[in-house]
Amino acid sequence: MRPSVLRGAKNGQTAKCDRLSYAGQKWDNLLSMTHDVIVIGVGGMGSAAVYHAARRGCRVLGLEQFDIPHELGSSHGISRIIRLAYAEGPQYVPLLRRSYELWRQLEALSGERLLIITGGIDAGLENSAIVRGVLRSCARFHLPHEVLDARSLNRRFPGYQLTDDIVSVYQADSGFLIPERCIVAHVNAALALGAEVHARERVLSWTAGRRDVSVRTDRGVYRARRLILSAGPWTRTLLPALQNAAIPERQVLIWTQPLVPSRFQPGVFPIFNMEASDGRYYGFPVFSVPGFKFGRFYHLSQRGDADTMDRECHLEDEALLRAGIRKYFPDANGPTMAMKTCIFTFTPDEHFILDLHPDSSCRVAIAAGFSGHGFKFCSVVGEIMTQLVLDGKSAFDLSTFRFSRRAIRGAVR
Ligand SMILES: Cc1cc2nc3c(=O)[nH]c(=O)nc-3n(C[C@H](O)[C@H](O)[C@H](O)COP(=O)(O)OP(=O)(O)OC[C@H]3O[C@@H](n4cnc5c(N)ncnc54)[C@H](O)[C@@H]3O)c2cc1C
């Protein structure tokens, strides 16, 4: 990483508009400051960042390469789990509390239902990371919960037919968000506050100097005081240093028609997150699509670039997912109703990156590497990104998410 001037470039090439080159100087002369904050990527995180920056009174510009919303990144597919007793670490719980609060505020602002509480199951072998992790969060924050063996769970929620070796923790605050509507609600709220948002405008490169940032797109050049980078699976294209620290991975979702529909409705079927002996699964009650939604974390472990990722769904994808449904949710094993691909972006330790860029004089904040569990945090991440670029620090403890932590340092080029 070059210490003096930050650069981001398409496909890892050297940016043509490098501030060290003449082209960069020319922009400085030609352009007046167009905005206070530019947000690159108006997906889950970026839409929230645009809103929070506008709420703080900034002149903000959000730049999105596709439509708003769209189905090529990480934030589509009708539902995203939200859970408070966080298995991935108790340090996430304060962020989650604020997240829930902000989602409810956004619902009030938009007049739309975005967060549906169903209760949730975190399940796994007794010693699994999920079960130990969720109990640790419950203990640290005194979160009400119930521990259920497989028989009790299957009796109480008959859509579940978990095997005897699985222990479940039920937490009443869990549920799901409607991601496409969350993005639209954040963007609408931002526009109402005077934000500017451009879809179908791809950022080609950016630079950050001591006083400002410049962003070049396929339609123009913009200059601002601060930059928020929330490019999801395209992060490493815009920040090549993260080539091995924010890695896109193809995922596939399936919706199957329940054979006993009454067992898979939101009122009687809690969302789940389960680490079984043959894989890690997650799923949702029937909502919006006439099918039970099911996914397998990591799926076929197919890593690659976001632009060239296979977005088709194949028979082998269906077979893998159906094996899990057949084994643990046999009453949902009816005909396929829909399938979709989506992209996770993994960091080496599967914790997020939420930080100021270390070489940016506090001008550039990065929200990246959400490792398949980020959507529930979009609302609070938008607030955190805004705090970082405007205040130079956040009200939250972000030590787990530092750019400089060992897992990221080891992977940064
Ligand atoms: C199948 C699946 C299931 C998941 N389930 C859950 C769940 O249940 N609960 C949960 O909390 N999380 C879940 N996640 C994870 C969560 O959805 C992601 O962590 C979150 O959506 C990431 O948001 P993002 O803003 O980083 O990425 P995105 O929403 O993809 O946004 C990035 C945006 O940046 C834009 N962009 C990139 N490059 C450029 C450029 N050069 N110029 C302009 N725009 C650009 C992209 O087009 C995109 O719109 C799941 C993810 C997947 C794929």
The ligand as an ORCA input file, in Angstrom:
! r2SCAN-3c Opt
* xyz 0 1
  C     -27.348    -15.912     -0.175
  C     -27.071    -14.917      0.883
  C     -27.710    -15.012      2.096
  C     -27.428    -14.120      3.122
  N     -28.121    -14.205      4.281
  C     -27.931    -13.273      5.243
  C     -28.769    -13.243      6.380
  O     -29.682    -14.065      6.512
  N     -28.553    -12.274      7.298
  C     -27.577    -11.342      7.170
  O     -27.422    -10.498      8.059
  N     -26.771    -11.337      6.076
  C     -26.938    -12.259      5.126
  N     -26.179    -12.247      3.992
  C     -25.094    -11.283      3.876
  C     -25.582     -9.921      3.522
  O     -26.619     -9.995      2.592
  C     -24.409     -9.108      3.012
  O     -23.413     -9.088      4.027
  C     -24.809     -7.690      2.686
  O     -25.901     -7.698      1.806
  C     -23.622     -6.974      2.065
  O     -24.024     -5.680      1.662
  P     -23.015     -4.769      0.828
  O     -23.588     -3.422      0.807
  O     -21.633     -4.981      1.338
  O     -23.025     -5.416     -0.642
  P     -24.063     -5.109     -1.822
  O     -25.428     -5.003     -1.314
  O     -23.778     -6.073     -2.914
  O     -23.669     -3.644     -2.265
  C     -22.497     -3.304     -2.920
  C     -22.908     -2.375     -4.028
  O     -21.793     -1.718     -4.565
  C     -22.025     -1.559     -5.948
  N     -20.748     -1.313     -6.595
  C     -19.672     -2.115     -6.550
  N     -18.675     -1.603     -7.307
  C     -19.140     -0.446     -7.821
  C     -18.586      0.533     -8.697
  N     -17.367      0.398     -9.177
  N     -19.329      1.589     -9.021
  C     -20.601      1.747     -8.529
  N     -21.177      0.818     -7.725
  C     -20.460     -0.250     -7.369
  C     -22.653     -2.888     -6.317
  O     -23.293     -2.871     -7.562
  C     -23.578     -3.121     -5.167
  O     -24.866     -2.593     -5.395
  C     -26.464    -13.118      2.937
  C     -25.828    -12.996      1.700
  C     -26.129    -13.867      0.674
  C     -25.436    -13.719     -0.639
*
